[in-house]
Amino acid sequence: MPSAQPCSCRDITFAEVLRAIIDCKAPSAPGPDGIHPQFIKHLPEAGLNALHKLFNRLWALGICPQEWKKATI
């Protein structure tokens, strides 16, 4: 179950989302979700906007899904 503590911090900017995606190591393997970084890097603008909105909504609600805390090393 995700923890929920609303955040009064500023929103995540679209530029920050883009920078995080650009900085991902392209040849890396998919994480536990099975999504390959190349898939995210090649999202169209509508997909990037959806991610941006999702991240800000979760940020504002103070929710960090447990799945996002896992990594495949």
CORSUL-V20079 format. One record per residue. PSI is psi as a letter, one per 30 degrees, with the letter a starting at -180 (none if undefined). Layout:
BEGIN
psi=PSI
psi=PSI
END
This chain:
BEGIN
psi=k
psi=k
psi=k
psi=j
psi=j
psi=k
psi=k
psi=g
psi=l
psi=l
psi=l
psi=k
psi=l
psi=e
psi=e
psi=e
psi=e
psi=e
psi=e
psi=e
psi=e
psi=e
psi=f
psi=k
psi=j
psi=e
psi=g
psi=l
psi=l
psi=l
psi=a
psi=f
psi=f
psi=g
psi=k
psi=k
psi=e
psi=e
psi=e
psi=e
psi=f
psi=g
psi=k
psi=l
psi=e
psi=e
psi=e
psi=e
psi=e
psi=e
psi=e
psi=e
psi=e
psi=e
psi=e
psi=e
psi=e
psi=e
psi=e
psi=e
psi=f
psi=g
psi=k
psi=j
psi=k
psi=e
psi=f
psi=f
psi=f
psi=l
psi=l
psi=j
psi=none
END
